[in-house]
Amino acid sequence: MATTKKAWKLQDFMAHGADVKCLGLGHKSGRVLVTGGDDRKVNLWSVGKPHSIMSLTGHTTSIESVRFGHDEELVVAGSLSGALKIWDLEAAKILRTLTGHKAGIKSLDFHPYGNFAASGSMDCNVKLWDIRRKGCIFTYKGHTNCVNCLRFTPDGQWLATASDDSTIKIWDLTAGKQLTELKLHRGPVNIVEFHPSDLLLASGSSDKTVKFWELESFQCVSTSDADKHPIKSLHFHPEGSCLYSACGDTLKVYGWEPLVCHDVVSVQWADVSDMAIANSQLIAASYNKTNVSTFVVDLNKIAPTGMTSKSENARASLTSASGRRSFITERPHTSCNSQTNEPKRSDTPPEKGDNEDDGATSRADIQNQDDYHRLFKENARNPQVRARAEPFKAPPEDEFPAPVKASPQPGPSPAQRRDQAPAAKPSVHRHEKEAVQAEDFLPPERSASKGNLSEPEVIEKLTKGHPSMMTVLAQRSRNLQVVRAMWTSGNTKTAIDSAISMKDQAVMVDLLNIINSRGSLWTLDLCNLLLPQLKDIMGSKYESHVVTAATSVKVVLKNFGSVIKSNMEEPPGAFVDIQREERHKKCLGCYAVLTSIKSMIQSSHTSATPKLANIFREIMLLMTSIE
C-alpha cells in the first residue's frame, strides 16, 4: 500500500566519540554527509547508513565548520584554532592546510567553478583562499562580530556574509570591495542563501524571520511572520520555485512576491543544520550531543511542488513573468592571459599555509572500502553514479488493508470480517518514536463459527505485521546501542540526556529499569532530570511502562522525599549560598512534578489494575513525606 507520509526520520546514529559540532550534506547528490566533532575528527557518511566511510584526522582542536565541494570531490574543515584543511576524497589524502584566522572558523564555502574557498571566523574577518597557491589572497574586513555564514553567488562574482552583528554584507570579488550592507534584521543573521538563478537572496535570523532581498536595488521585498524559533537553515528548490525553511520541529515552504507560506509540515527534528534536495526529496540533517539524525521530506506530497500540473503551470508562468534579472551561471571562457573574472588579490604577499608535511600529520582512514569506491572512486569516473541513486523509501505506515464498507446484508462474510478486523486500530505513529502497539500486529481472534483457514492464509496472518514490527525493534535497538555506548564510557548523564532527546518511551523504560535496579545511581540532579519523563510515561496506555515509571517515583520519594521537603523554603537572604539556591530550585522543580503525578494518580486510581492500584497506594503514602 502506498504511504501517505510526508516526512519521516531516516536514521539516528552516534557520529563521534565526543560532541558533534557541525555537519554538511553533499548538495549535488544528497547522499553523502560530513560531520565534525570535539574529538578533532572529520567523518564521512553515506546517508541512510550508520557506518562511517572515512575518518579524516589532523586538526589539533575541535572542528567548528565543514563543507563539501560542489562536485563532492573535496571537503574543507575549519577548526577552533582558525586552521582550514582541505581533503581530496577520491585520492583519500590531505590537499591543503591553510592558516591565517586568529579565532575559530564558523562558516565555509567553495567557489562555484574556481579553485577558491572562503572562510568566516569568530575574529570577524572573511578570507578568500587560493587552493592551488596555498594561501590567502584577500581578507574582507567590516563585520564587528562572528561571521556565521557565507555564500558565493551562482556566477561566482559576489560573496554574501552574515554575522552576529545583525548585518549582511555583499562583496564584489573582482573589485575586492563591499558592494552594500543589508541591515533590517533585528538579531544575529544565521544563514543566507542565493536563489539558483534570479538576483535574489534569502536570509534567516535569530529575530525569527526570513527576509527576501532583491539584488538589483538591494531592497527587502518581503519578510515572513516571526516564527517560534530562530531561523538557522534555508534551502531554495533547485528550480527556484520556493524556499524551504527548517525551524524548530516544522518545515515551512515560502514564496516571496508576494510573501506566501505554501505549506507547513510537522517533522520531529530539532535544529536542522543543513538541507539538500535529490529525487524530489528534501534530505535534512541535525545533531545533538554525539548523535546525528537524518530526515526525509517527500516534496511530491507538499505544496507547491506537490500540486497538480495545472497549478504548476500557473506557478511557472508567474515565476517567468517576475522580470527579475538572473545570474549568468555558465562558466566564463578564460585564457591564460585573461584575468577578468579572477577575484582581486591583496597587494600584500599571500598568507601561506603551514609548512608542515601535511601527509605526516593529516590522515584519511578509509573504514568502508565498498562505500568509498562506490561514492568517490566511481563518482570521479562517472559523475552520474550518485545522480542515479534511488529515492529513499518511506517506512510502511499501515500494513493492513483498507476497511471494507459494511455490506447491506444482515452480516459480513467471514472473508470480510478478516479484512475489517485488523483495520480497527491502525498504528499510525509507530515510526514516530511512539511505543509499540503490539495488538496492532497480532492477527484477529478467530470466532467459533469461522471455518478452518488454509495454510497460506495462516502464514499470511502470522507474517502480516512482521515488517512493521521489525522496523520498530530495529530503531529501538539502534537507540539503545547509542545510549549503551555513552553509558559504558562513563558518561551516565550524557547517556540519559541522549535517551530523553530520542523521545522514545520504550527506550526510556528500558533505561529506567536499569537505574531502578541500581539505587545508588539516583541523585537530586537525576530526579530533576527524569521526573518530567516519569510523568509522561505515567500517562502511557501500557501497564508495564506505567509500572516502571511508578516504581521510579517510589524510589525518588523514598530516597529524596525528606530532602525535597527540607529544601522547599527560600534560603535566608542575609548571605549568598549558591549551592543551597541551586538545591532549592531543583527541589521546587521536583515538588511541582510530583504534585502533578499525585493528581494523575488520584484521577486514575479507580480504573487501575490491581497491580497498579497497589503501587499507587504506596506512592500516595510516600507523598506525605513532601507535604
C-alpha positions as a printed Julia matrix, in Angstrom:
627×3 Matrix{Float64}:
   0.0     0.0     0.0
   1.32    3.45   -0.89
   2.3     5.51    2.09
   0.83    8.93    2.78
   3.74   10.04    4.92
   5.07   13.49    4.06
   8.15   13.26    6.29
   9.98   10.66    8.32
  13.2    10.09   10.23
  15.69    8.16    8.14
  18.27    7.33   10.79
  19.79    8.32   14.12
  23.34    7.29   14.9
  26.35    8.08   17.05
  28.71   10.05   14.8
  31.62   10.91   17.12
  33.12    9.9    20.43
  32.61   13.49   21.64
  30.01   16.17   20.9
  29.25   16.84   17.24
  29.97   20.49   16.42
  28.96   20.79   12.75
  27.79   18.87    9.7
  27.2    19.33    5.99
  25.35   17.46    3.25
  26.55   16.96   -0.3
  24.17   19.24   -2.21
  24.81   17.65   -5.59
  23.6    14.16   -4.68
  22.05   14.45   -1.21
  23.67   11.07   -0.5
  26.84   11.98    1.41
  27.27   13.62    4.8
  30.3    15.08    6.57
  30.47   15.71   10.32
  32.99   17.41   12.6
  33.34   16.92   16.32
  35.01   17.8    19.57
  37.18   14.72   19.05
  39.03   16.71   16.3
  37.9    14.27   13.62
  36.06   14.79   10.34
  33.89   11.77    9.5
  32.22   10.98    6.17
  28.99    9.02    5.87
  26.68    7.6     3.25
  23.23    9.0     4.05
  20.99    6.22    5.32
  23.85    4.04    6.56
  25.12    4.01   10.17
  28.78    3.23    9.47
  31.44    5.82    8.64
  33.04    5.66    5.19
  36.16    7.61    6.08
  37.66    9.42    9.06
  39.89   12.44    8.4
  42.36   13.45   11.11
  45.0    16.14   11.52
  43.29   19.05   13.25
  44.56   19.81   16.74
  41.35   21.45   18.04
  37.62   20.8    17.68
  36.05   21.02   14.21
  33.72   24.03   14.0
  32.65   24.05   10.33
  32.62   21.61    7.39
  31.59   21.89    3.73
  31.6    19.7     0.62
  32.85   20.97   -2.72
  30.25   21.4    -5.46
  31.19   18.08   -7.09
  31.57   16.37   -3.7
  35.18   15.51   -4.53
  36.65   17.88   -1.92
  35.76   18.61    1.68
  37.02   21.5     3.81
  37.0    21.64    7.6
  37.71   24.62    9.85
  38.81   24.27   13.45
  38.6    26.24   16.68
  42.23   27.32   16.25
  41.43   29.02   12.92
  43.06   26.44   10.63
  41.47   25.02    7.48
  42.21   21.63    5.98
  41.06   20.58    2.51
  40.92   16.88    1.58
  40.75   15.23   -1.82
  38.2    12.47   -1.26
  38.96   10.47   -4.39
  42.66   10.3    -3.56
  41.9     9.97    0.18
  44.6    12.44    1.13
  45.09   15.94    2.53
  45.28   18.57   -0.2
  45.97   21.78    1.73
  46.35   23.16    5.24
  45.58   26.89    5.41
  46.17   29.15    8.39
  45.62   32.85    8.98
  42.49   33.34   11.09
  43.06   34.37   14.7
  39.96   32.58   16.05
  37.67   29.66   15.26
  36.17   29.1    11.8
  32.36   29.33   11.77
  31.49   29.24    8.05
  32.93   27.88    4.81
  32.07   27.74    1.11
  33.69   26.72   -2.17
  33.67   28.98   -5.23
  31.25   27.52   -7.83
  33.89   26.92  -10.52
  37.16   28.43   -9.37
  39.9    26.95   -7.23
  38.93   29.19   -4.36
  37.35   28.81   -0.95
  36.09   31.36    1.57
  36.01   31.23    5.36
  34.28   33.3     8.02
  35.59   33.42   11.56
  34.92   34.46   15.12
  37.7    37.02   14.55
  35.08   38.97   12.47
  37.08   38.57    9.24
  36.34   36.82    5.96
  39.23   35.32    4.0
  39.38   34.21    0.37
  41.82   31.37   -0.26
  43.54   30.22   -3.44
  43.61   26.43   -3.08
  46.23   25.98   -5.81
  48.68   28.52   -4.4
  48.08   27.5    -0.8
  47.43   30.93    0.63
  45.0    33.73    1.5
  44.63   36.16   -1.39
  42.24   38.65    0.22
  40.8    39.49    3.64
  37.42   41.23    3.82
  37.04   43.33    6.96
  33.98   45.18    8.2
  31.91   42.89   10.4
  32.02   43.63   14.11
  31.06   40.16   15.33
  31.33   36.49   14.39
  30.67   35.61   10.73
  28.04   32.85   10.9
  27.52   32.08    7.23
  28.89   32.95    3.8
  27.82   32.01    0.29
  29.15   32.67   -3.22
  26.65   33.73   -5.87
  25.9    31.07   -8.52
  28.02   33.04  -11.02
  30.92   33.34   -8.57
  31.11   37.16   -8.8
  29.88   38.1    -5.32
  30.14   36.8    -1.79
  27.44   37.29    0.87
  28.4    37.16    4.54
  26.06   37.02    7.55
  27.12   37.97   11.05
  26.15   38.13   14.69
  26.28   41.93   14.26
  22.8    41.62   12.6
  24.08   42.63    9.16
  24.6    41.01    5.76
  27.43   42.27    3.6
  27.73   41.72   -0.15
  31.3    41.74   -1.5
  32.39   42.17   -5.13
  35.2    39.65   -5.57
  36.52   41.14   -8.8
  36.73   44.67   -7.36
  37.74   43.47   -3.9
  35.33   45.76   -2.08
  31.99   45.83   -0.28
  29.0    46.41   -2.56
  26.38   47.0     0.1
  25.27   46.24    3.64
  21.77   44.91    4.46
  20.69   45.97    7.94
  16.99   45.25    8.52
  17.34   42.17   10.74
  16.96   42.81   14.48
  19.12   39.95   15.63
  22.12   37.86   14.57
  21.88   36.64   10.98
  22.44   32.87   10.96
  22.01   31.84    7.33
  21.99   33.29    3.8
  21.17   31.51    0.54
  21.15   32.77   -3.06
  18.36   31.92   -5.48
  19.71   29.36   -8.0
  19.12   31.71  -10.95
  17.47   35.04  -10.04
  19.16   38.01   -8.38
  17.54   37.2    -5.05
  18.92   36.47   -1.59
  17.14   34.87    1.38
  18.32   35.34    4.96
  17.32   33.8     8.28
  17.92   35.4    11.65
  17.64   34.95   15.38
  14.88   37.57   15.19
  12.86   34.53   13.93
  12.13   35.96   10.48
  13.09   35.14    6.91
  13.8    38.09    4.6
  14.0    38.16    0.81
  16.34   40.7    -0.79
  16.25   41.88   -4.41
  19.87   42.22   -5.56
  19.45   44.85   -8.27
  18.27   47.53   -5.87
  19.42   45.71   -2.68
  15.97   46.21   -1.17
  13.99   43.83    1.04
  10.99   42.64   -0.99
   9.24   40.63    1.75
   9.57   39.4     5.32
   7.97   36.36    6.92
   5.99   36.5    10.14
   8.06   35.86   13.25
   8.4    32.15   13.96
   8.72   30.47   17.35
  12.42   29.73   16.93
  15.5    31.35   15.34
  15.91   30.58   11.64
  19.08   28.54   11.11
  18.59   26.57    7.89
  17.26   27.63    4.46
  17.33   25.97    1.06
  15.95   27.03   -2.33
  14.27   24.5    -4.57
  16.66   23.73   -7.47
  14.13   25.19   -9.92
  13.79   28.31   -7.78
  10.05   27.84   -7.25
  10.11   28.19   -3.45
  12.26   28.4    -0.32
  12.34   25.76    2.41
  12.86   26.96    5.98
  13.56   24.47    8.78
  12.63   26.0    12.11
  12.04   24.16   15.36
  10.08   21.0    14.56
   8.5    22.29   11.33
   9.36   22.81    7.68
   7.83   25.9     6.08
   7.63   26.49    2.34
   7.71   30.14    1.24
   7.07   32.18   -1.87
   8.28   35.79   -1.83
   6.48   38.16   -4.24
   4.05   38.44   -2.61
   5.07   36.58    0.53
   3.08   33.37    0.9
   3.55   30.29    3.04
   2.66   27.44    0.67
   2.8    24.67    3.26
   3.81   23.8     6.81
   4.98   20.27    7.56
   5.44   18.95   11.09
   8.69   16.98   11.35
  10.08   15.58   14.58
  13.51   17.15   14.14
  15.42   19.6    16.29
  17.62   22.39   14.89
  18.36   21.34   11.32
  21.91   22.21   10.29
  21.76   21.53    6.56
  19.35   20.5     3.8
  19.74   19.09    0.29
  17.3    18.07   -2.45
  17.52   14.93   -4.6
  14.92   12.8    -6.4
  12.05   15.09   -5.31
  13.02   14.52   -1.69
  14.4    17.02    0.78
  17.14   15.49    2.94
  17.8    17.24    6.26
  20.37   16.59    8.98
  20.65   17.73   12.58
  22.84   16.85   15.55
  22.52   16.65   19.31
  25.49   15.87   21.55
  27.23   12.86   19.92
  24.3    11.88   17.72
  23.35   12.83   14.16
  19.83   12.41   12.78
  18.74   12.5     9.15
  15.23   13.11    7.84
  13.39   12.86    4.53
  10.52   15.05    3.28
   8.64   13.92    0.17
   8.31   17.09   -1.91
   5.68   15.43   -4.11
   3.31   15.5    -1.16
   3.67   19.14   -0.15
   2.85   22.43   -1.87
   3.81   23.96   -4.19
   5.83   21.17   -5.86
   3.25   18.54   -4.98
   0.34   20.42   -6.55
  -1.45   19.46   -9.75
   0.17   20.04  -13.1
  -2.26   22.86  -13.8
  -1.19   24.69  -10.67
   2.44   24.04  -11.51
   1.99   25.55  -14.96
   0.36   28.6   -13.43
   3.17   28.93  -10.92
   5.79   28.55  -13.64
   4.22   31.34  -15.63
   4.24   33.59  -12.57
   7.92   32.83  -11.95
   8.93   33.53  -15.51
   6.94   36.74  -15.51
   8.72   38.21  -12.49
  11.08   40.21  -14.71
  14.0    39.84  -12.32
  17.47   39.58  -13.8
  19.28   36.27  -13.49
  22.8    35.2   -12.63
  24.88   34.1   -15.61
  25.84   30.7   -14.26
  27.7    29.39  -17.31
  31.41   29.21  -16.6
  33.09   32.1   -18.43
  35.59   31.33  -21.2
  39.05   32.26  -19.99
  42.56   32.07  -21.32
  45.92   32.19  -19.65
  46.11   35.92  -20.42
  42.58   36.78  -19.24
  42.07   37.56  -15.58
  38.77   39.44  -15.9
  36.79   37.13  -13.66
  39.55   36.38  -11.17
  38.94   37.64   -7.62
  41.0    40.68   -6.73
  44.13   39.84   -4.82
  45.61   41.75   -1.93
  48.67   43.9    -2.59
  50.39   42.2     0.32
  52.05   38.81   -0.25
  49.67   35.87    0.17
  49.43   34.36    3.62
  50.91   30.92    3.19
  49.6    27.79    4.8
  51.53   25.66    7.22
  54.93   24.48    6.05
  54.45   21.21    7.87
  54.26   17.98    5.93
  50.51   17.65    5.64
  50.7    13.95    4.9
  52.62   13.27    8.11
  50.07   14.87   10.42
  46.8    14.51    8.49
  45.38   11.13    7.56
  42.36    9.77    5.73
  41.4     6.41    7.23
  39.02    4.53    4.93
  36.69    2.47    7.12
  34.29    1.14    4.49
  36.01    0.24    1.23
  32.81   -0.68   -0.64
  31.04    2.62    0.04
  34.25    4.56   -0.53
  34.78    3.08   -4.01
  31.09    3.44   -4.89
  30.72    7.04   -3.77
  34.12    8.58   -4.51
  36.15    6.41   -6.89
  33.28    5.53   -9.23
  31.81    9.02   -8.89
  35.07   10.54  -10.14
  34.97    8.33  -13.24
  31.2     8.63  -13.74
  29.59   11.66  -12.05
  26.12   10.21  -12.7
  26.64    7.34  -10.23
  25.13    9.23   -7.3
  22.62   11.03   -9.51
  21.05    7.64  -10.3
  20.54    6.8    -6.64
  17.03    5.65   -5.85
  14.77    7.83   -3.66
  14.59    6.81   -0.01
  11.54    4.66    0.66
   9.04    5.84    3.24
   8.54    3.47    6.18
   5.33    1.41    5.97
   2.58    3.47    7.5
  -0.21    0.93    7.54
   0.39   -2.69    6.66
  -3.31   -3.54    6.85
  -5.85   -3.36    4.02
  -8.31   -0.51    3.95
 -11.54   -1.13    5.87
 -14.26   -2.78    3.81
 -17.55   -0.9     3.85
 -20.36   -2.7     5.64
 -22.48   -4.85    3.38
 -26.23   -4.21    3.23
 -26.59   -7.94    4.02
 -27.53   -8.89    7.62
 -23.88   -9.55    8.44
 -20.45   -9.55    6.77
 -19.0   -12.74    5.41
 -16.03  -14.39    7.17
 -13.7   -13.04    4.48
 -14.97   -9.51    5.08
 -14.51   -9.89    8.83
 -10.91  -10.93    8.25
 -10.31   -7.8     6.18
 -12.05   -5.45    8.58
 -10.7    -6.59   11.91
  -7.05   -5.54   11.55
  -8.03   -2.05   10.36
  -9.97   -1.31   13.52
  -6.93    0.09   15.33
  -4.25    1.14   12.86
  -0.94    2.14   14.42
  -0.26    5.33   12.53
   2.5     6.64   14.78
   4.68    3.68   15.41
   7.52    5.1    13.29
   7.46    8.41   15.08
   9.17    7.49   18.33
   5.98    6.05   19.84
   5.72    2.92   21.93
   4.9    -0.32   20.14
   1.24   -1.2    19.86
   1.67   -4.95   19.94
  -2.01   -5.72   19.49
  -1.91   -3.99   16.11
   0.48   -6.62   14.84
  -1.45   -9.65   16.09
  -3.98  -11.46   13.92
  -7.61  -11.06   14.99
  -9.14  -13.78   17.15
 -10.92  -16.43   15.18
 -14.57  -16.82   16.04
 -16.03  -20.23   16.77
 -18.29  -20.04   13.74
 -15.4   -19.37   11.35
 -14.27  -22.24    9.15
 -10.75  -23.62    9.13
  -8.18  -21.4     7.4
  -5.9   -22.73    4.73
  -2.15  -22.89    5.37
  -1.37  -19.87    3.11
  -3.99  -17.81    4.99
  -2.47  -18.77    8.33
   1.03  -17.84    7.14
  -0.24  -14.53    5.76
  -1.88  -13.68    9.09
   1.24  -14.58   11.05
   3.58  -12.53    8.86
   1.37   -9.52    8.1
   2.76   -7.31   10.85
   6.34   -8.58   10.72
   7.93   -5.77    8.6
   6.41   -3.07   10.79
   7.45   -4.78   13.99
  11.0    -5.28   12.66
  11.23   -1.58   11.78
  10.19   -0.57   15.29
  12.51   -3.05   17.01
  15.45   -2.18   14.78
  15.05    1.52   15.6
  14.85    0.75   19.31
  17.94   -1.43   19.09
  19.9     1.38   17.41
  18.8     3.86   20.06
  19.78    1.52   22.88
  23.19    0.91   21.31
  23.81    4.66   21.25
  22.79    5.03   24.91
  24.85    1.99   25.92
  27.97    3.32   24.17
  27.81    6.54   26.19
  26.87    4.73   29.41
  29.8     2.29   29.26
  32.22    5.15   28.59
  31.26    6.65   31.96
  29.02    9.46   30.67
  25.9     8.46   32.61
  24.22   11.86   32.47
  25.06   12.24   28.78
  23.53    8.83   28.12
  20.34    9.82   29.93
  20.21   13.18   28.1
  20.57   11.32   24.82
  17.78    8.9    25.71
  15.49   11.81   26.59
  16.28   13.58   23.31
  15.26   10.44   21.38
  11.66   10.9    22.62
  11.16    7.14   22.64
   9.25    5.95   25.71
  10.29    2.34   25.16
  13.98    3.31   25.35
  13.32    5.4    28.48
  11.54    2.46   30.13
  14.46    0.13   29.36
  16.86    2.69   30.84
  14.68    3.26   33.93
  14.61   -0.47   34.65
  18.41   -0.42   34.86
  18.51    2.72   37.03
  15.83    1.33   39.37
  17.89   -1.82   39.89
  20.89    0.29   40.96
  19.58    2.71   43.57
  23.0     4.3    44.1
  22.73    5.94   40.67
  19.92    8.23   41.8
  20.88   11.81   42.69
  18.9    15.02   43.12
  20.11   16.14   39.68
  18.87   12.89   38.18
  15.5    13.28   39.92
  15.11   16.78   38.5
  16.03   15.48   35.03
  13.87   12.35   34.99
  10.71   13.32   36.87
   9.14   15.13   33.86
   9.8    11.98   31.81
   8.24    9.82   34.53
   5.13   12.0    34.45
   4.78   11.47   30.69
   5.28    7.71   30.98
   2.7     7.54   33.79
   0.14    8.54   31.16
   1.06    5.61   28.9
  -1.58    3.04   27.96
   0.89    0.21   28.54
   0.78   -1.18   32.05
   4.42   -2.29   32.01
   5.51    1.27   31.18
   3.37    2.75   33.96
   4.65    0.18   36.46
   8.27    1.08   35.66
   7.59    4.83   35.94
   5.64    4.37   39.18
   8.48    2.29   40.64
  10.89    5.11   39.8
   8.6     7.62   41.52
   8.61    5.39   44.62
  12.43    5.35   44.6
  12.54    9.14   44.34
  10.09    9.63   47.22
  11.82    7.08   49.46
  15.32    8.46   48.95
  14.7    12.16   48.38
  11.3    12.98   49.89
  12.79   14.41   53.08
  15.48   16.28   51.09
  12.87   17.88   48.85
  10.72   18.93   51.81
  13.63   20.38   53.82
  14.78   22.49   50.86
  11.39   23.91   49.89
  11.83   27.1    51.9
  13.67   30.08   50.4
  17.31   30.38   51.54
  17.85   33.22   54.02
  18.72   36.45   52.26
  21.44   37.53   54.68
  24.16   35.74   52.76
  24.67   34.09   49.38
  24.83   30.3    49.27
  24.9    29.33   45.6
  24.78   25.6    46.27
  21.75   25.95   48.52
  19.97   28.17   46.0
  20.57   25.6    43.25
  19.34   22.83   45.55
  16.25   24.92   46.34
  15.43   25.36   42.63
  15.88   21.65   41.92
  13.66   20.69   44.84
  10.97   23.13   43.72
  11.05   21.55   40.27
  10.8    18.04   41.72
   7.95   19.07   44.01
   5.96   20.59   41.15
   6.21   17.42   39.03
   5.46   15.13   41.99
   2.34   17.17   42.74
   1.19   16.71   39.13
   1.84   12.97   39.36
  -0.22   12.85   42.56
  -3.15   14.46   40.74
  -2.8    11.94   37.88
  -2.89    9.03   40.33
  -5.94   10.41   42.13
  -7.86   10.75   38.86
  -6.96    7.27   37.54
  -6.79    5.26   40.76
 -10.28    3.77   40.41
  -9.64    2.41   36.9
  -6.18    0.99   37.66
  -5.41   -2.72   37.54
  -4.84   -4.46   40.89
  -1.06   -4.39   40.4
  -1.03   -0.67   39.63
  -3.53    0.09   42.4
  -1.13   -1.38   44.98
   1.79    0.69   43.66
  -0.38    3.83   43.55
  -1.37    3.32   47.21
   2.31    3.08   48.18
   3.08    6.27   46.25
   0.22    8.15   47.92
   1.54    7.13   51.34
   5.05    8.26   50.41
   3.69   11.58   49.14
   3.06   12.56   52.76
   6.84   12.92   53.16
   6.84   16.06   50.98
   3.62   17.65   52.26
